[in-house]
Each structure stands twice: as C-alpha cells, then as structure tokens.
Amino acid sequence: MTNRENYLGIARRQGYEYMPVHFSMCPSLQKRFAQYLEEHPMFIPEGPGMVGALPMQCAAPEDFSIYYRGKPLAPGGTVDGWGVGHEPGSAAAFHMTHMRNPMEHFDSEEQILSYPFPVFRADGAEEQRVRTEAFHAAGKAVQGNLGCSIWEQAWYLRGMENLFCDMMTEDPMAELLLDRVTDVAVAQMESLARAGVDSVYFGDDIGMQHTLMMSESLYCTWLQPRLKRLIDAARAIKPDIIIIYHSCGYIKELIPHLVDAGIDVLNPVQPESMEFREIHSIWGERLSFHGTIGTQSVMPHGTPAEVRQKVFENLDIAGKRGGLFVAPTHLLEPDVPVENIVAYIEACAEYQNR
C-alpha cells in the first residue's frame, strides 16, 4: 500500500498495512527528542502530508489597538489574522495564551458588521492545490488543517462569557457573529476541497473534563446547523472528503449530532473523559477515531510498557479493518519522558507484526 492507500484504509475502515504516528511536542521536549534521535536513529511510520487553510492577511497589529481600548499587548504578544491578541503564557504551557478579545465591549450588530474580518491572500488557493498535487504524486495522503472552526473562533473574538450570554438571551449579535465566522470557515473549507485534499482536520472544544461545555439544546440550536453547513460545503465540491472533527473533553451526548452533521473521524477521545472501548462499541460502525492515548495520564505518568500496552489495546479494540489513528490526545508537554514517546512510536511500528 502507498501512504495514501494506507491512510484511506484506516479512515474508511477498509484495512491497512501499518499504523502511522502523529504527535506534537512543546519546544523543550522537541529538543530532548531530537537529541535522542541523534544518538538512537529510529524508523518512524509516516503520516499524511499537511496543507494549511488559506493564509490570511489582516490589518497591522496596531490597527487593532482601538478594540483593546488602548491597552498595549504584553511583551511578546501577537495579533492573529482575526485581530485576536495573544499574550504569552507560561513556559510550561507555552501554547496557552492570554487572549485579548477584540469584540469584548461590542454592544451592537453594527459594530460586528464594520469589523475587519480576515482577507485571504490571493495566491493561497493555488499554493494549496500545488502542494496537494505534489503530495499525491508522491503517493502520500493529504490532510488539510482548518484549525478552529465556528464556536471557538467566535468566542475568541467576543469572549466566552459574552457569547454564552448572547446565545442564551437570543441576542441578534450572536447569530450575526456566528454566521460571519461560519462564512469565513466555509470559504476556507471550500478552498481545501477544491485543492483535492483527502481529509480536513478542524474542530471546536465543546466539552470539559467530565461534562459538556453547554447544554445539548444550546449546541443543537446554535452550533450544529452551522457545522453541518460547513461540512456540506466541502462535500458539495468533493463528496468523498474525510471530515476529522476535534473536541477535547467529555462530549458523549453530542456525538449523535456530530454524526448527523457529517463527521467521519472523531478526535481525540480523551481517555480521562470518555472510555474509548465504550465509544467504539456504540459508534465504531459509523465513525473512525484519532487519538485515545492520554496526555494527562499514560504519556506523562506511565511506563514505556504501559504506553505500549495502551497502544496495542486500543488498536485491538478498533480491529483489523482500522478505524483508529492511535495517537496522543494533545500536545506532549515537558513532563513526558522521551522513553514514552519512543515506546509509542515502536508500538505503532510493531503492531501489525506482533
């Protein structure tokens, strides 16, 4: 099997020859792992090629100072393509930032209408197409990365508490903001579909550690229809595109609504929040999965033998057809031993030959 055939076989539960690895690390762990590889070169089963969402242009960061009420960003702060400010977090959790929400003080629909939403770079779509075709020519699958899609991007702009209040009081500002954010996501998704990517990874955190982030009713009223619109837009262009949806935490009651919206692969099935065996027993005929190896549990605190055992156990649950890209459920932080990363990679490489 080529890389692409193997990837599609796992995603579509049609059988596979090897398990590709996928994980990301904080900078300090990257350095330690690179040092390990210099001394102990190892085979790492290859995953898909990656193509990003349409690159965005935004106004210069200082132009957004009016939305922060004149308070400058902390040293090292940046402004993203949506105008959301990000001030540095701690060294231990570098990917967590303090956000400056540019719509925090908005009180009218007119302010949302006049806000400078992202503008896409003119050469972005062509860049996506060329990269996708190059990966396919090499026999590699291609995964597009949309990032945050609707809920998270909207609350990054408005502030989570404000957006919850807008939704619960049925303020027209909520509908307008969510629609505008969805419009941007649809444009990004359509571009990836036209480029010919095999799958698209995106999502929104809608769960907390042991409960939903919002009621099932609130989710179905405000977010599920917009998610379905986003997925339908991709499938109108590329009917066989694989939709990989991410949400950390507990989301058990929302899975039926995600399936109805059209997702194909659920990420990350965080074991501290949901039991993979249970979720697979219910949804394994309709969904594939990505993740399942806990970054709050076995990766930092288990032994290499325990990591290997968990990888094998979860792949056994999925079975010979596939349906699971086994991987850590989130970024690997500084407390993860390099030996556990090695154990994860070796377990993926050895699974089919046990």
N, C-alpha and C positions, 0 to 999 in steps of 0.2 A: 504493500500500500504506500502511496505517496503521503506526505504530511497532510495534504488536503483531504484525501480519501479517509485517512485515519481519523482526522478531526471531525469530519462529517459523520463518519460511522458512529463515533461516540455520541455526538449531539443528537443524532436521529435514532439511536438505539438499534443500530444495524450491524454491530460487531466491529471489532478493532484489533489491531496488532500490538500496539504499545500505548502506554499512558504518558502523555506529555506532561511536563511540570510547568507550574506557574506560581510565582510568588514575588513579592516586592519587599524591600528592606529599607529601614532607616539608614542614613549615611554612615553612622558608626558601625553598624552591622555589615553594611556593604563592604567597608574597608576590611573588617576582620575576615569576611568570607573570601574576598579577593586574595588576601594573604594566604588563606588556607589553600585555595586553588593553585597558587604559585608553587606550593610545596607538594600538593597532592592533586594533580590533574585528574578530572573525572568526566565520564560521559554524562551529559545532561539531555534527556529526551526533549526534543524540540516541540514547541507550541506554535500557534499561528503567527503570521506576520500581523503587525498592527498598523492601522490607518486612523489618524485622528479626525475629529469633527472639523468642519470648516473653520479655518483660522479667522479670528475676529480682529477688527480694528475698533478702538474706542477713542474718545477724546483724551487728551493728555491728562494725567492724574490730577494736575492742579485744577482742571476744569470741574472736577467733582467736589472741590472743597466747599462749594455752596451747599451741597447736600449733607456735609458733615458739620454744618453750622460754624465753619471757620476753624474748627479744631484740627490741627495737623495730625497726620498719622505718626505713630511712634517710629523711632529709628528702625530702618529695615522694612518698613511697611510698604505694601504694594497695592495697586488697584487693578482688578481684573477687567476683562472685556465687557463686563456688565456694569462696571462702576462700583462694585463692592470692594470696600477696603479690607485688607488683611494685615493685621499686625502680628508680629512673630509670637509663637507660643514658646513653651519650654523646650530645652534641648532634648529632653527625654521623649517628648511628644511633638516633634517638630512639625508634623503635618497638621496639627491642630492650631488654628489661628484665632485671634480675637477679631471678629468681623465688625465692620462699620457698615450698617445698613442704610443705603442712601435714601430709601423711601420711609424711613422710620417715622418721620414727622409729617408725612403727607396726610391731608385731610379732604382731598377731593379727587374725583376722576380726572379732572383737567390736568392735575399735576402728573398723573401716570401717562396721560396721552402726550404730554410735552416732554417726557423723559427720553434721553438719548439711548434707546436700546441698541444692542450691538449691530454693527455693519460688517458684513463678511468681506474678506479680501477677495478681489476679483479673480485671482489665479488659484483660489483654494480648491475649487471643484476639479479642475484639470490636474492639479497636484495629486488629489485623491485617486483619480482614475489611473494616472500613470503608475503610481505606487502599487495599486491593486493589480494591474495587469502584469507588473514585474514580478510580484509575489506569485501570481497564478502561473506565469511562465516557468517559474522555478518549482512548481508542484506544491506550493505552500497555500494553506488556507489563509484567509484574511479576515481579521476581526476589526470592525470599526468601533471606535470609542466615542460615545456621545457625552459621557460624564453624567452630571446631574441633569434631570430632565425637566420636571414640572414643579413638584412640591418643594424640593429643596431650593431650587433656583429662585422660586417666588419668595420663600421666607428669607433667603439671603438678602434679597432686595428690601423687603418690607419689615423684617424682624419676625421671629416665630410667634411671639405672643400677639403682636398686632395682627398677623394674618389669621391666626386662630380666631381672634375676636371678630375680624371682618367676616369670616366664614360663618361663624355661629350666629351672628346677627344679620346674616344675609345682606351685608353691605355691598352695593354695586361695585365698590372698589376691588373686592375680592374677585369677582367674576372678570372684571376688566384685566386685572393683573395676571390672573391665571391664564386667560385667553392670550394675552400678549406673549407671555413666556412660552406657552404651547406653540404659538405661531413660529417663534424662533426655533424651538426644538424640531418642529415639523420640517422646516427648511433644512436644518442640519441632517435630519434623518433621510429626507428625500435625496440629498446630495450623496450620502453614503450608499444608498440603494442604487442610484444611477451609476456610481463608480463600480458597482458589481461586487461589493464585499459579501462574504459568505455569512457573516453574523454581525450583530451590533450589540455592544455591551453598554448598558446605561441603567439608571435607576434613581431611586429616592429612598432614604431611610424613613420607613413608616412604622417601624417597631422600636420598642425599648427592650431592656434586658428580659423582662418577664411579662410584658403586656403590650398591647397596641399603643401607638402614639396618639391615636384618635379613635373615635367610635367607628364601627363598621358603617353606620349610616352616614356619618360625615364624609368618610372616604368615598363611599359609593355616590354620594351627591356631587362632590366637588372634584375628585381626582380621577376616579376610574374612567369616566367617559372621556376625559382628556387623554388619558393613557391609551385608551382604545383608538382614539383619533390619530395619535402619534404612530401606533403600530400599523393601523390601516393605511396610513400614508406610505409607509415603507412597502407594504405588501401590494399596494396598487402598482408599484414600479417593479418590484422583484418578489413575486409570490412565494418563493422558497427561502427567503431570507430568514435566518435563525435569530430570534429575539432573546437576548440574555438579560434578565432583569435582576437588579441588585436591591436588596434591603437588608441591612443588619437587623438583629434582634428577633423578637417574637412577632410573627405575622400570620399565625396559623389560620385565623378566621378570614383573612384577606386573600389567601391563596386561591380560593374559587373565583374570586373577582379578577385576579391577575390572569388566571387561565382564560376566563371569558374575554378578557381584553386582548388575548392572543400571545402571551409569552410562551417560549419554548423551553428555556433553561432558567432555573431559579438559583441565585447566588445570594448569600454564601451558606445558608442553612447552618447558622451559628449554633454549635452543639451546647453551649452554655444556656441557650434559649429554646431550642427545639431539638428533638431527637430525630436524627436522620432516618433511622430504621422505621419509625412511625410515619414520618412524612413520605418516605418512599413507598411504604405499604399502601398509602392512600392515593398518591399521585404518580407513582412510578410508571404507569402505563401512558400517562399524558404529558409528563414533564421529564426533562433531564435536569441535572444539577451540577453546580460548580462550587467547590469549597469543601465544607464539612470537617476540616481539621482545625481544632480550636486554637486561636492565638491568645486566648486568655487562660488556657488550660494546658493541653498536652505539649504544644510547641515551646512555651517557656518553662514549664514545670515538670514535664515528663522526661523519661529517659529515652535514649535513642531506640531501645527495644520497644518502648510503649508507642513511640511515634510510628515505627514500622507496623506494629500490630494494628493501630488505628487505621492506617492507610489500607492495609490488607482487608481489614474487617469491612470498611465502607465500600471498597471495590467488590468484595464478595456480595454485599447487600445489593449492589446495582446489577451484578451478574455479567455474563459473557457478552450480552448484547451491548453493554456500555451504559450510557445514560448518566455517567458521573465523571466530570473532570475533577479528580481529587486534588485539593489544594488547601493551603492555609486560608482561613476565612478573612484575613485582613492583613495589613502591613505588619511585617515582623519587626518588633521593637528591640531595643538594646538588651533586654533580659533573655532573649532567645539564644541558647547555645548553638554555636556553629555545628556541633556534632548532631544536633537535632535536624538542622537543615540538610545535612549530608544524609541522615537516615531517611528523611522524606524523599529526597531525590533517588536514593538507591532503592527504596521500596517501590517507587513508580517504575524504575527501570527493570526491576526483577519480578514484578507481579506476574506477568504473563508466562514466565519461565519457572514458576515455583513447582 
